């Protein structure tokens, strides 16, 4: 298999090889532009996320792909599903707003408490040390829609790094050797 692939590369002249490499670069840059455009349109630093655990079942299952928005002028409401980041944790968490705490100061600060639908206790154990409430600055986005189980490929690629490299290698070879 690999010898035939290398024979194909040898048969490509320099111009064809450069064209294939530029095509690959255009695909990658187009994907990045689409991602950045979605960030601007949705107001979210991560407009699409994958549910990584079963803590939100039955609303969302592991592997569901969520579409997020994060408009600053929209108030957070009880019952809404938010994706938030906590200091000291890399991976965002998808949970439902359980309680609101409105502070009557000059900034009209609103704090909130979250909980996974499938969890028995609230999320205070997940928050940073000494943190009892979340604020709007912790929110990555709010769930607006989802596709069931589409994100399982992402989970498999993270859990099985060899699978990730095989998929990336296959995609790279396809783009390099695909001729129109």
DAHU-V707390 format. One record per backbone hydrogen bond with DSSP energy under -1.0 kcal/mol. CO is the residue of the C=O (numbers start at 1). NH is the residue of the N-H. If there is no record, write none. Layout:
<<CO/NH> <CO/NH>>
This chain:
<<1/5> <2/6> <3/7> <4/8> <5/9> <6/10> <7/11> <8/12> <13/17> <14/18> <15/19> <16/20> <17/21> <18/22> <19/23> <20/24> <21/25> <22/26> <23/27> <24/28> <25/29> <26/30> <27/31> <28/32> <29/33> <30/34> <31/35> <32/36> <33/37> <34/38> <35/39> <36/40> <37/41> <38/42> <39/43> <42/70> <47/68> <49/66> <51/63> <54/57> <55/118> <56/59> <56/60> <61/64> <63/151> <64/51> <65/147> <66/49> <67/144> <67/145> <69/142> <71/74> <77/80> <80/97> <81/143> <82/95> <83/140> <83/141> <84/93> <86/89> <93/84> <95/82> <96/115> <97/79> <99/113> <101/111> <103/105> <105/108> <109/103> <111/101> <112/134> <113/98> <113/99> <114/123> <115/96> <116/119> <123/126> <123/127> <128/131> <134/112> <135/138> <136/139> <138/85> <141/83> <142/69> <145/67> <147/65> <149/152> <151/155> <152/156> <153/157> <154/158> <155/159> <156/160> <160/163> <160/164> <161/165> <162/166> <163/167> <164/168> <165/169> <166/170> <167/171> <168/172> <169/173> <170/174> <171/175> <172/176> <173/177> <174/178>>
